[in-house]
Every structure is written in C-alpha cells, then in structure tokens.
Amino acid sequence: MMSCAKPGSWRALGTTPVPVPVVHGTLVDGEAGDVPAVLMSRVDGFVLDRREVVDAIPLGRRSEAAHSLVAAMAAVHRVDLAETGLAGQASTKPYAQRQLRRWSAQWEASRTRDLPMLDRLTERLWRAVPVQHETTLVHGDPNLRNVILSPEPGAVAAVLDRELSTLSEPLADLGTLFACWPAGTKPEWEVLGLPPASGSSPSWSGPVPPPTSTGSRPVPWARPGP
C-alpha cells in the first residue's frame, strides 16, 4: 500500500496501455488515516535509485530502460481523458501560467527578504510563457526513479509516483525529463550508460529534441524571452 494524492486516477489507467500496477482498492482521506492510499499488486522488477542497482545492469540494458521510459510517458500522454473519466482531474487552463502563478504565490507567502534576481527571473518567465497547443494527461515528474523496470528486458513494468500528475501540454513532461537528462558532457553520465540528450530515441521520429512528446503532431518549441 502507498499514499497517493490522486487514488482514483491509478484505477482509471488500468484499462489503458500505460503500464501501472493493478489497483485492488483505494482509500480517501479519513477512511484509514490522514492521507489517501492505494492498495496495488506487487510488480516484479527494480528501480534505478541507487548506484549499486545501476552498476548491476549491463550498459545496453540501461539504454533500453531510458528509451522505454520515453515510450511510457508517451503512453501517458495518449490516454483518452473522456474514456477514462480523467477529464475533470485538474484544470484545463494553460499549464505554464498555472505553474508560474503558483510559484509566485508561494514565494510571496514565504518571502523574508528581497531577491531582485528572482523577481527578474519571474518577469522573464512571464514574457516567455509558451502557447499551449494541446491538453493531455501528464505524469508531472518523469524520471527513471519513478518507474519499475522489468527484471530482464529493461522495459518499464510500471509507472509510479503520479502525485504531481495533472492536465497539461505534454511538452511539460518532456521539459522535465530533459532537465534531469544527461547532456553527454560529464564522464559520470557516460559510465551510467544512458543515451545523451543529443542522441536519438526509437520513441521519437528523429534526433532529440523531437517535434513533440507524443508524436501526434508537430509543436513548435518555445524560445526564451529576452
């Protein structure tokens, strides 16, 4: 059993191509504790959250795992919101603006001193907010520590940790993934065996960065503001 901010969404994904554990039951606030919880089936595999786990995996398998993560996130983005009942899971207003408003409000509520650099950064982000072209289900925190990999082929056996899941432009997940992805310039990443961001992925139609995280249609990349 694990705590979960959106227990209903786990069950909804059970009928989709997204690899998730089978949900046997959910608990809402107050039923058996202070937080929602989900009782799920056991998924055999491992999580790349410790160096000793990574070192035990052949280099080729590590690359397969990285590509499989991309494919799993694309499956999340292709979920039919109406069929799964997830259309009302979150606001459909533009995601980037929602995030900037939330971050700005959090900063103002906790501000104890002036940080002009942060104020300038906030202004720059507002000037560079990209247009949202589509709204899909997104994971919110895509990385190799948030999935279970199958023991042998290195494919994603289950997507976990969806407490940040929301409705958004799917490129938000892609941006989050790239923020944590190796750039191919550090020796430790070469040892890790992950494909660099300058490489290519079978889940995308060309060199990274691809035109879109879902492959559904081209989406222009946002350019940073002045």
GROMACS elastic network, one bead per residue, 0.5 to 0.9 nm:
[ bonds ]
;  ai    aj funct       b0    kb
    1    37     6  0.67292   500
    1    38     6  0.55772   500
    1    40     6  0.62145   500
    1    41     6  0.88010   500
    2    36     6  0.86201   500
    2    37     6  0.55097   500
    2    38     6  0.55410   500
    2    39     6  0.67198   500
    2    40     6  0.80755   500
    3     7     6  0.83243   500
    3    35     6  0.64228   500
    3    36     6  0.56722   500
    3    38     6  0.62735   500
    3    39     6  0.89769   500
    4     7     6  0.55981   500
    4    35     6  0.74313   500
    4    36     6  0.54960   500
    4    37     6  0.51735   500
    4    38     6  0.64671   500
    4   161     6  0.78591   500
    4   162     6  0.77260   500
    4   163     6  0.60914   500
    5    35     6  0.76558   500
    5    36     6  0.61435   500
    5    37     6  0.78217   500
    5   162     6  0.79833   500
    5   163     6  0.51135   500
    5   164     6  0.81063   500
    6     9     6  0.57619   500
    6    10     6  0.73399   500
    6    36     6  0.75216   500
    6    37     6  0.86563   500
    6    89     6  0.85587   500
    6   162     6  0.77670   500
    6   163     6  0.63788   500
    6   164     6  0.88894   500
    6   165     6  0.82382   500
    7    10     6  0.56168   500
    7    11     6  0.72757   500
    7    25     6  0.89053   500
    7    26     6  0.60004   500
    7    27     6  0.74408   500
    7    28     6  0.76541   500
    7    36     6  0.66299   500
    7    37     6  0.64489   500
    7    38     6  0.59158   500
    7   163     6  0.89515   500
    8    11     6  0.55544   500
    8    12     6  0.64663   500
    8    26     6  0.72798   500
    8    38     6  0.87506   500
    8    86     6  0.89547   500
    9    13     6  0.63758   500
    9    14     6  0.89972   500
    9    84     6  0.85113   500
    9    85     6  0.85810   500
    9    86     6  0.69597   500
    9    89     6  0.80015   500
    9   162     6  0.88273   500
   10    13     6  0.54860   500
   10    14     6  0.69288   500
   10    20     6  0.75234   500
   10    21     6  0.82478   500
   10    22     6  0.85040   500
   10    23     6  0.69370   500
   10    38     6  0.81247   500
   10   162     6  0.83475   500
   11    14     6  0.53729   500
   11    15     6  0.80957   500
   11    20     6  0.89088   500
   11    21     6  0.89404   500
   11    22     6  0.75283   500
   11    23     6  0.56664   500
   11    24     6  0.84609   500
   11    25     6  0.84889   500
   11    26     6  0.85518   500
   12    15     6  0.65623   500
   12    16     6  0.79139   500
   12    84     6  0.54630   500
   12    85     6  0.72030   500
   12    86     6  0.75559   500
   13    16     6  0.52585   500
   13    17     6  0.79138   500
   13    18     6  0.65337   500
   13    19     6  0.82586   500
   13    20     6  0.70632   500
   13    76     6  0.86831   500
   13    79     6  0.80006   500
   13    84     6  0.70862   500
   14    17     6  0.79892   500
   14    18     6  0.75398   500
   14    19     6  0.79137   500
   14    20     6  0.65310   500
   14    21     6  0.76174   500
   14    22     6  0.65528   500
   14    23     6  0.76278   500
   15    18     6  0.82872   500
   15    84     6  0.79200   500
   16    19     6  0.79617   500
   16    75     6  0.83730   500
   16    76     6  0.87119   500
   16    79     6  0.67878   500
   16    80     6  0.84998   500
   16    84     6  0.82847   500
   17    20     6  0.87801   500
   17    72     6  0.86782   500
   17    75     6  0.63708   500
   17    76     6  0.81683   500
   17    78     6  0.89268   500
   17    79     6  0.80525   500
   18    72     6  0.63706   500
   18    73     6  0.81651   500
   18    74     6  0.88279   500
   18    75     6  0.54257   500
   18    76     6  0.58918   500
   18    78     6  0.89932   500
   18    79     6  0.79586   500
   18   158     6  0.79835   500
   18   159     6  0.75373   500
   19    72     6  0.72154   500
   19    75     6  0.85672   500
   19   156     6  0.72451   500
   19   157     6  0.59067   500
   19   159     6  0.59445   500
   20    23     6  0.85735   500
   20    43     6  0.88716   500
   20   157     6  0.73346   500
   20   159     6  0.53162   500
   20   160     6  0.71794   500
   21    40     6  0.59018   500
   21    41     6  0.56635   500
   21    42     6  0.71163   500
   21    43     6  0.65403   500
   21   157     6  0.84598   500
   21   158     6  0.60790   500
   21   159     6  0.78977   500
   21   160     6  0.84142   500
   22    39     6  0.86623   500
   22    40     6  0.55519   500
   22    41     6  0.52485   500
   22    42     6  0.82922   500
   22    43     6  0.89273   500
   23    26     6  0.76390   500
   23    38     6  0.69821   500
   23    39     6  0.60133   500
   23    41     6  0.64645   500
   24    38     6  0.77519   500
   24    39     6  0.55255   500
   24    40     6  0.55769   500
   24    41     6  0.70913   500
   25    37     6  0.85258   500
   25    38     6  0.59904   500
   25    39     6  0.51943   500
   25    40     6  0.72645   500
   26    36     6  0.74369   500
   26    37     6  0.57640   500
   26    39     6  0.62087   500
   26    40     6  0.88608   500
   27    30     6  0.81911   500
   27    31     6  0.60681   500
   27    32     6  0.69808   500
   27    33     6  0.87093   500
   27    35     6  0.82790   500
   27    36     6  0.53339   500
   27    37     6  0.50708   500
   27    38     6  0.63845   500
   27    39     6  0.84518   500
   28    31     6  0.59231   500
   28    32     6  0.79724   500
   28    33     6  0.85891   500
   28    34     6  0.87137   500
   28    35     6  0.69621   500
   28    37     6  0.67233   500
   28    38     6  0.89764   500
   29    32     6  0.74522   500
   29    33     6  0.66408   500
   29    34     6  0.56682   500
   29    35     6  0.51093   500
   29    36     6  0.50643   500
   29    37     6  0.82995   500
   30    33     6  0.53378   500
   30    34     6  0.56633   500
   30    35     6  0.72098   500
   30    36     6  0.80081   500
   31    34     6  0.81370   500
   31    35     6  0.88128   500
   31    36     6  0.83035   500
   32    35     6  0.81678   500
   32    36     6  0.84068   500
   32    37     6  0.85549   500
   33    36     6  0.76138   500
   33    37     6  0.86040   500
   40    43     6  0.88091   500
   43    46     6  0.89594   500
   43   148     6  0.75758   500
   43   150     6  0.84231   500
   43   157     6  0.72826   500
   43   158     6  0.71922   500
   44   148     6  0.79574   500
   44   149     6  0.82054   500
   44   150     6  0.65691   500
   44   151     6  0.70776   500
   44   157     6  0.79540   500
   45   148     6  0.58227   500
   45   149     6  0.52352   500
   45   152     6  0.84964   500
   45   154     6  0.89257   500
   45   156     6  0.89798   500
   45   157     6  0.72774   500
   45   158     6  0.89610   500
   46    49     6  0.88272   500
   46    53     6  0.79624   500
   46   147     6  0.84934   500
   46   148     6  0.54108   500
   46   149     6  0.53773   500
   46   150     6  0.68123   500
   46   151     6  0.67993   500
   47    50     6  0.80291   500
   47    53     6  0.76799   500
   47    54     6  0.88649   500
   47   144     6  0.72845   500
   47   145     6  0.58629   500
   47   146     6  0.75414   500
   47   147     6  0.64724   500
   47   148     6  0.51242   500
   47   149     6  0.62449   500
   48    51     6  0.76556   500
   48    52     6  0.89352   500
   48    53     6  0.60709   500
   48    54     6  0.59296   500
   48   144     6  0.61239   500
   48   145     6  0.54774   500
   48   146     6  0.86169   500
   48   147     6  0.83538   500
   48   148     6  0.81167   500
   48   149     6  0.81328   500
   49    52     6  0.88505   500
   49    53     6  0.72293   500
   49    54     6  0.78792   500
   49   144     6  0.77354   500
   49   145     6  0.53182   500
   49   146     6  0.87525   500
   50    53     6  0.54039   500
   50    54     6  0.65809   500
   50    55     6  0.88669   500
   51    54     6  0.50822   500
   51    55     6  0.61066   500
   51    56     6  0.87172   500
   51   192     6  0.89623   500
   52    55     6  0.50892   500
   52    56     6  0.63900   500
   53    56     6  0.53705   500
   53    57     6  0.70098   500
   54    57     6  0.55140   500
   54    58     6  0.84443   500
   54    62     6  0.78752   500
   54   192     6  0.72097   500
   55    58     6  0.75880   500
   55    59     6  0.87435   500
   55   192     6  0.78381   500
   57    60     6  0.82620   500
   57    61     6  0.63885   500
   57    62     6  0.66358   500
   57   154     6  0.88595   500
   58    61     6  0.53908   500
   58    62     6  0.65967   500
   58   193     6  0.84762   500
   59    62     6  0.51663   500
   59    63     6  0.66481   500
   59    64     6  0.88808   500
   59   191     6  0.83904   500
   59   192     6  0.74809   500
   59   193     6  0.51309   500
   59   194     6  0.78655   500
   60    63     6  0.53208   500
   60    64     6  0.64080   500
   60    65     6  0.87683   500
   60   193     6  0.74015   500
   60   194     6  0.87595   500
   61    65     6  0.61307   500
   61    66     6  0.86912   500
   61   152     6  0.85720   500
   61   153     6  0.70002   500
   61   154     6  0.55380   500
   61   155     6  0.86158   500
   61   193     6  0.85997   500
   62    65     6  0.50466   500
   62    66     6  0.63827   500
   62    67     6  0.88298   500
   62   154     6  0.71041   500
   62   192     6  0.76391   500
   62   193     6  0.58514   500
   62   194     6  0.59306   500
   62   195     6  0.85669   500
   63    66     6  0.51337   500
   63    67     6  0.63805   500
   63    68     6  0.85881   500
   63   154     6  0.86118   500
   63   193     6  0.62810   500
   63   194     6  0.50195   500
   63   195     6  0.58912   500
   64    67     6  0.51989   500
   64    68     6  0.60416   500
   64    69     6  0.86245   500
   64   153     6  0.77849   500
   64   154     6  0.59620   500
   64   155     6  0.66850   500
   64   194     6  0.85724   500
   65    69     6  0.62039   500
   65    70     6  0.88574   500
   65   144     6  0.80419   500
   65   149     6  0.71327   500
   65   153     6  0.83181   500
   65   154     6  0.50096   500
   65   155     6  0.53947   500
   65   156     6  0.67676   500
   65   194     6  0.84205   500
   66    69     6  0.51859   500
   66    70     6  0.66831   500
   66    71     6  0.89634   500
   66   143     6  0.89305   500
   66   144     6  0.73708   500
   66   154     6  0.87915   500
   66   155     6  0.85162   500
   66   156     6  0.89871   500
   66   194     6  0.64868   500
   66   195     6  0.73396   500
   66   201     6  0.88353   500
   67    70     6  0.52443   500
   67    71     6  0.64734   500
   67    72     6  0.87893   500
   67   155     6  0.82927   500
   67   195     6  0.84373   500
   67   201     6  0.60926   500
   67   202     6  0.69448   500
   67   203     6  0.68966   500
   68    72     6  0.61281   500
   68    73     6  0.86702   500
   68   149     6  0.89764   500
   68   154     6  0.78078   500
   68   155     6  0.53142   500
   68   156     6  0.57753   500
   68   203     6  0.81217   500
   69    72     6  0.50487   500
   69    73     6  0.62867   500
   69    74     6  0.86468   500
   69   142     6  0.80425   500
   69   143     6  0.75191   500
   69   144     6  0.69761   500
   69   147     6  0.78244   500
   69   155     6  0.76931   500
   69   156     6  0.62431   500
   69   159     6  0.88338   500
   70    73     6  0.52358   500
   70    74     6  0.62717   500
   70    75     6  0.87411   500
   70   142     6  0.87788   500
   70   174     6  0.86987   500
   70   177     6  0.87637   500
   70   201     6  0.80902   500
   70   203     6  0.65511   500
   70   204     6  0.86011   500
   70   213     6  0.83419   500
   71    74     6  0.50415   500
   71    75     6  0.62895   500
   71    76     6  0.87956   500
   71   156     6  0.87332   500
   71   202     6  0.85650   500
   71   203     6  0.56450   500
   71   204     6  0.87171   500
   71   214     6  0.88620   500
   72    75     6  0.50480   500
   72    76     6  0.64490   500
   72    77     6  0.88639   500
   72   156     6  0.69661   500
   72   158     6  0.87678   500
   72   159     6  0.75416   500
   73    77     6  0.63831   500
   73    78     6  0.87876   500
   73   138     6  0.77715   500
   73   139     6  0.72185   500
   73   142     6  0.73166   500
   73   159     6  0.86875   500
   73   173     6  0.78045   500
   73   174     6  0.86085   500
   73   213     6  0.81509   500
   73   214     6  0.82819   500
   74    77     6  0.50408   500
   74    78     6  0.63426   500
   74   170     6  0.85016   500
   74   203     6  0.81107   500
   74   213     6  0.62847   500
   74   214     6  0.50123   500
   74   215     6  0.80186   500
   75    78     6  0.51210   500
   75    79     6  0.65979   500
   75   214     6  0.78342   500
   76    79     6  0.55416   500
   76   136     6  0.82665   500
   76   137     6  0.62580   500
   76   138     6  0.63434   500
   76   139     6  0.70395   500
   76   214     6  0.89772   500
   77    80     6  0.85781   500
   77   135     6  0.88524   500
   77   136     6  0.54843   500
   77   137     6  0.53026   500
   77   138     6  0.59072   500
   77   139     6  0.83253   500
   77   170     6  0.62127   500
   77   213     6  0.80129   500
   77   214     6  0.63001   500
   78    81     6  0.87473   500
   78   136     6  0.71760   500
   78   137     6  0.76461   500
   78   214     6  0.69641   500
   78   216     6  0.86223   500
   79    82     6  0.89026   500
   79    83     6  0.84517   500
   79    84     6  0.76711   500
   79   136     6  0.74378   500
   79   137     6  0.66891   500
   80    83     6  0.54827   500
   80    84     6  0.62316   500
   80    85     6  0.84833   500
   80    86     6  0.81722   500
   80    87     6  0.85461   500
   80   136     6  0.82532   500
   80   137     6  0.84866   500
   81    84     6  0.53794   500
   81    85     6  0.59019   500
   81    88     6  0.83957   500
   81   136     6  0.74118   500
   81   137     6  0.72654   500
   82    85     6  0.51813   500
   82    86     6  0.64408   500
   82    87     6  0.56508   500
   82    88     6  0.88804   500
   83    86     6  0.78524   500
   83    87     6  0.86936   500
   84    87     6  0.78540   500
   85    88     6  0.71465   500
   85    89     6  0.81148   500
   86    89     6  0.50819   500
   86    90     6  0.82470   500
   86   137     6  0.80263   500
   86   167     6  0.87999   500
   87    90     6  0.74411   500
   87    91     6  0.88646   500
   87    92     6  0.84475   500
   87   136     6  0.88504   500
   87   137     6  0.85454   500
   87   167     6  0.80075   500
   88    91     6  0.72259   500
   88    92     6  0.83491   500
   88   167     6  0.88539   500
   89   166     6  0.68865   500
   89   167     6  0.72936   500
   90    93     6  0.89237   500
   90   165     6  0.88829   500
   90   166     6  0.57256   500
   90   167     6  0.58031   500
   90   168     6  0.89274   500
   91    94     6  0.83553   500
   91    95     6  0.84012   500
   91    98     6  0.88958   500
   91   166     6  0.79798   500
   91   167     6  0.67258   500
   91   168     6  0.85956   500
   92    95     6  0.75689   500
   92   135     6  0.69368   500
   92   167     6  0.61846   500
   92   168     6  0.70290   500
   93    96     6  0.89951   500
   93    97     6  0.80744   500
   93    98     6  0.72726   500
   93   135     6  0.88840   500
   93   167     6  0.87191   500
   93   168     6  0.82083   500
   94    97     6  0.57726   500
   94    98     6  0.64478   500
   94    99     6  0.89620   500
   94   131     6  0.79165   500
   94   132     6  0.59749   500
   94   135     6  0.83346   500
   94   168     6  0.69814   500
   94   169     6  0.77230   500
   95    98     6  0.50227   500
   95    99     6  0.61755   500
   95   100     6  0.86480   500
   95   132     6  0.75548   500
   95   135     6  0.87712   500
   95   166     6  0.89135   500
   95   167     6  0.75757   500
   95   168     6  0.52408   500
   95   169     6  0.67037   500
   95   172     6  0.82401   500
   96    99     6  0.51887   500
   96   100     6  0.62092   500
   96   101     6  0.86201   500
   96   129     6  0.64994   500
   96   130     6  0.73929   500
   96   131     6  0.86656   500
   96   132     6  0.80741   500
   96   168     6  0.83170   500
   96   169     6  0.84842   500
   96   172     6  0.82320   500
   97   100     6  0.51409   500
   97   101     6  0.61044   500
   97   102     6  0.85299   500
   97   126     6  0.78944   500
   97   129     6  0.70944   500
   98   101     6  0.52762   500
   98   102     6  0.61880   500
   98   103     6  0.86738   500
   99   102     6  0.50634   500
   99   103     6  0.60788   500
   99   104     6  0.84509   500
  100   103     6  0.51431   500
  100   104     6  0.59530   500
  100   105     6  0.84264   500
  100   122     6  0.78539   500
  100   125     6  0.79518   500
  100   126     6  0.75899   500
  101   104     6  0.51484   500
  101   105     6  0.60522   500
  101   106     6  0.85360   500
  102   105     6  0.51694   500
  102   106     6  0.61165   500
  102   107     6  0.85973   500
  103   106     6  0.50781   500
  103   107     6  0.61429   500
  103   108     6  0.86289   500
  104   107     6  0.51324   500
  104   108     6  0.61663   500
  104   109     6  0.85760   500
  104   122     6  0.76640   500
  105   108     6  0.51321   500
  105   109     6  0.60807   500
  105   110     6  0.86480   500
  106   109     6  0.51497   500
  106   110     6  0.62861   500
  106   111     6  0.83932   500
  107   110     6  0.52408   500
  107   111     6  0.56146   500
  108   111     6  0.51231   500
  108   112     6  0.87779   500
  109   112     6  0.89488   500
  111   114     6  0.73644   500
  111   115     6  0.89767   500
  114   117     6  0.89637   500
  114   118     6  0.86533   500
  114   119     6  0.85716   500
  115   118     6  0.54402   500
  115   119     6  0.65231   500
  115   120     6  0.88755   500
  116   120     6  0.61581   500
  116   121     6  0.85552   500
  117   120     6  0.51017   500
  117   121     6  0.61591   500
  117   122     6  0.86618   500
  118   122     6  0.61527   500
  118   123     6  0.86276   500
  119   122     6  0.51221   500
  119   123     6  0.63019   500
  119   124     6  0.86679   500
  120   123     6  0.50904   500
  120   124     6  0.61666   500
  120   125     6  0.86340   500
  121   124     6  0.50423   500
  121   125     6  0.61562   500
  121   126     6  0.86471   500
  122   125     6  0.51181   500
  122   126     6  0.62772   500
  122   127     6  0.87506   500
  123   126     6  0.51662   500
  123   127     6  0.63727   500
  123   128     6  0.87871   500
  124   127     6  0.51073   500
  124   128     6  0.62971   500
  124   129     6  0.87824   500
  124   224     6  0.83472   500
  124   225     6  0.61842   500
  124   226     6  0.70616   500
  125   128     6  0.50413   500
  125   129     6  0.60837   500
  125   224     6  0.80656   500
  125   225     6  0.72712   500
  126   129     6  0.53619   500
  126   225     6  0.86448   500
  127   130     6  0.89242   500
  127   224     6  0.84972   500
  127   225     6  0.58982   500
  127   226     6  0.80662   500
  128   222     6  0.76383   500
  128   223     6  0.70803   500
  128   224     6  0.55643   500
  128   226     6  0.81473   500
  129   222     6  0.79135   500
  129   224     6  0.85279   500
  129   225     6  0.84237   500
  130   221     6  0.82895   500
  130   222     6  0.54913   500
  130   223     6  0.79846   500
  131   222     6  0.80168   500
  132   135     6  0.75544   500
  132   168     6  0.81090   500
  132   169     6  0.58617   500
  133   169     6  0.67682   500
  133   219     6  0.72776   500
  134   168     6  0.75338   500
  134   169     6  0.54797   500
  134   170     6  0.75389   500
  135   138     6  0.88700   500
  135   167     6  0.61236   500
  135   170     6  0.70344   500
  136   166     6  0.83899   500
  136   167     6  0.54184   500
  136   168     6  0.55148   500
  136   169     6  0.61828   500
  136   170     6  0.61081   500
  137   165     6  0.72319   500
  137   166     6  0.60038   500
  137   168     6  0.63771   500
  137   169     6  0.82607   500
  137   170     6  0.73587   500
  138   141     6  0.86620   500
  138   142     6  0.89542   500
  138   162     6  0.89446   500
  138   164     6  0.85860   500
  138   165     6  0.55986   500
  138   166     6  0.56512   500
  138   167     6  0.59172   500
  138   168     6  0.61881   500
  138   169     6  0.77112   500
  138   170     6  0.60183   500
  138   171     6  0.89282   500
  138   172     6  0.77389   500
  138   173     6  0.63224   500
  139   142     6  0.61658   500
  139   159     6  0.89413   500
  139   161     6  0.83808   500
  139   162     6  0.58152   500
  139   163     6  0.82632   500
  139   164     6  0.65834   500
  139   166     6  0.69095   500
  139   167     6  0.88514   500
  139   170     6  0.89722   500
  139   173     6  0.66883   500
  140   162     6  0.70074   500
  140   163     6  0.78825   500
  140   166     6  0.68026   500
  140   172     6  0.77090   500
  140   173     6  0.60167   500
  140   176     6  0.77297   500
  141   146     6  0.76238   500
  141   161     6  0.78099   500
  141   162     6  0.74045   500
  141   163     6  0.86096   500
  141   164     6  0.65541   500
  141   165     6  0.77316   500
  141   173     6  0.70986   500
  141   176     6  0.67903   500
  141   177     6  0.77290   500
  142   145     6  0.83165   500
  142   146     6  0.66583   500
  142   147     6  0.84091   500
  142   161     6  0.89794   500
  142   162     6  0.89764   500
  142   173     6  0.64873   500
  142   174     6  0.81934   500
  142   176     6  0.67951   500
  142   177     6  0.57464   500
  143   146     6  0.56481   500
  143   147     6  0.73982   500
  143   176     6  0.83781   500
  143   177     6  0.62293   500
  143   180     6  0.73621   500
  143   181     6  0.85130   500
  144   147     6  0.57342   500
  144   148     6  0.81067   500
  144   149     6  0.86664   500
  145   148     6  0.78598   500
  145   160     6  0.88955   500
  146   158     6  0.88911   500
  146   159     6  0.65716   500
  146   160     6  0.53255   500
  146   161     6  0.57500   500
  146   162     6  0.84149   500
  147   156     6  0.64669   500
  147   157     6  0.74235   500
  147   158     6  0.56606   500
  147   160     6  0.53215   500
  147   161     6  0.78646   500
  148   155     6  0.85940   500
  148   156     6  0.58996   500
  148   157     6  0.54817   500
  148   158     6  0.50956   500
  148   159     6  0.65484   500
  148   160     6  0.74202   500
  149   152     6  0.85652   500
  149   153     6  0.84173   500
  149   154     6  0.55767   500
  149   155     6  0.55206   500
  149   157     6  0.51132   500
  149   158     6  0.70452   500
  150   153     6  0.63906   500
  150   154     6  0.53773   500
  150   155     6  0.56016   500
  150   156     6  0.60798   500
  150   157     6  0.51070   500
  150   158     6  0.83531   500
  151   154     6  0.63534   500
  151   155     6  0.83863   500
  151   157     6  0.88771   500
  152   155     6  0.80638   500
  153   156     6  0.89830   500
  154   157     6  0.84905   500
  156   159     6  0.71891   500
  159   162     6  0.79254   500
  160   163     6  0.88334   500
  161   164     6  0.77273   500
  161   165     6  0.86167   500
  162   165     6  0.50737   500
  162   166     6  0.87959   500
  163   166     6  0.86571   500
  167   170     6  0.84765   500
  168   171     6  0.82475   500
  168   172     6  0.70416   500
  168   173     6  0.87508   500
  169   172     6  0.57893   500
  169   173     6  0.80825   500
  170   173     6  0.56367   500
  170   174     6  0.68602   500
  170   175     6  0.89786   500
  170   212     6  0.79924   500
  170   213     6  0.62722   500
  170   214     6  0.72639   500
  171   175     6  0.60520   500
  171   176     6  0.85309   500
  171   212     6  0.67255   500
  171   213     6  0.58563   500
  171   214     6  0.85028   500
  171   219     6  0.87638   500
  171   221     6  0.89575   500
  172   175     6  0.51216   500
  172   176     6  0.62656   500
  172   177     6  0.86246   500
  173   176     6  0.50671   500
  173   177     6  0.61027   500
  173   178     6  0.86082   500
  173   213     6  0.79557   500
  174   177     6  0.50472   500
  174   178     6  0.61820   500
  174   179     6  0.85957   500
  174   212     6  0.84070   500
  174   213     6  0.61038   500
  175   178     6  0.51190   500
  175   179     6  0.61410   500
  175   180     6  0.89042   500
  176   179     6  0.50911   500
  176   180     6  0.67443   500
  176   181     6  0.87450   500
  177   180     6  0.54767   500
  177   181     6  0.60989   500
  178   182     6  0.79048   500
  178   183     6  0.87250   500
  178   197     6  0.72118   500
  178   209     6  0.89387   500
  179   182     6  0.85383   500
  181   184     6  0.89377   500
  181   194     6  0.86476   500
  181   195     6  0.89246   500
  181   196     6  0.73388   500
  181   197     6  0.64965   500
  182   185     6  0.77081   500
  182   186     6  0.77418   500
  182   189     6  0.60088   500
  182   190     6  0.85585   500
  182   194     6  0.73667   500
  182   195     6  0.76253   500
  182   196     6  0.53501   500
  182   197     6  0.61461   500
  183   186     6  0.73567   500
  183   189     6  0.80965   500
  183   195     6  0.89365   500
  183   196     6  0.53760   500
  183   197     6  0.53657   500
  183   198     6  0.69605   500
  184   187     6  0.78889   500
  184   189     6  0.65748   500
  184   190     6  0.67977   500
  184   194     6  0.88388   500
  184   195     6  0.77796   500
  184   197     6  0.69138   500
  184   198     6  0.73561   500
  184   199     6  0.89257   500
  185   188     6  0.89166   500
  185   189     6  0.77400   500
  185   190     6  0.81237   500
  185   196     6  0.85082   500
  186   189     6  0.55841   500
  186   190     6  0.68076   500
  187   190     6  0.50563   500
  187   191     6  0.63465   500
  187   192     6  0.86634   500
  188   191     6  0.50772   500
  188   192     6  0.62108   500
  188   193     6  0.88897   500
  189   193     6  0.65150   500
  189   194     6  0.67368   500
  189   195     6  0.87419   500
  189   196     6  0.81322   500
  190   193     6  0.53207   500
  190   194     6  0.69632   500
  190   195     6  0.83096   500
  190   196     6  0.83303   500
  191   194     6  0.82237   500
  193   196     6  0.88389   500
  195   198     6  0.80989   500
  195   199     6  0.62554   500
  195   200     6  0.77981   500
  195   201     6  0.84194   500
  196   199     6  0.53866   500
  196   200     6  0.82304   500
  197   200     6  0.75538   500
  197   207     6  0.87796   500
  197   208     6  0.61100   500
  197   209     6  0.74978   500
  198   207     6  0.69826   500
  198   208     6  0.57185   500
  198   209     6  0.76020   500
  199   207     6  0.59699   500
  199   208     6  0.59780   500
  199   209     6  0.87849   500
  200   203     6  0.86903   500
  200   204     6  0.74656   500
  200   205     6  0.84297   500
  200   206     6  0.62170   500
  200   208     6  0.53566   500
  200   209     6  0.82756   500
  200   210     6  0.87356   500
  201   204     6  0.54626   500
  201   205     6  0.76959   500
  201   206     6  0.72800   500
  201   207     6  0.71875   500
  201   208     6  0.71934   500
  202   205     6  0.70652   500
  202   206     6  0.81426   500
  203   206     6  0.89299   500
  203   213     6  0.88793   500
  203   214     6  0.87753   500
  203   215     6  0.83425   500
  204   207     6  0.77228   500
  204   208     6  0.78040   500
  204   209     6  0.87646   500
  204   210     6  0.61347   500
  204   211     6  0.83915   500
  204   212     6  0.81324   500
  204   213     6  0.76008   500
  204   214     6  0.81878   500
  204   215     6  0.67912   500
  205   208     6  0.88409   500
  205   210     6  0.67726   500
  205   211     6  0.82192   500
  205   215     6  0.75920   500
  206   209     6  0.79493   500
  206   210     6  0.61384   500
  206   211     6  0.85009   500
  207   210     6  0.62705   500
  208   211     6  0.85931   500
  209   212     6  0.82736   500
  210   213     6  0.69450   500
  210   215     6  0.84537   500
  210   218     6  0.88029   500
  211   214     6  0.89087   500
  211   215     6  0.75375   500
  211   217     6  0.77659   500
  211   218     6  0.51520   500
  211   219     6  0.56957   500
  211   220     6  0.68598   500
  211   221     6  0.75810   500
  212   215     6  0.55143   500
  212   216     6  0.72547   500
  212   217     6  0.67731   500
  212   218     6  0.58028   500
  212   219     6  0.57019   500
  212   220     6  0.82309   500
  212   221     6  0.87368   500
  213   216     6  0.81538   500
  214   217     6  0.77352   500
  215   218     6  0.74624   500
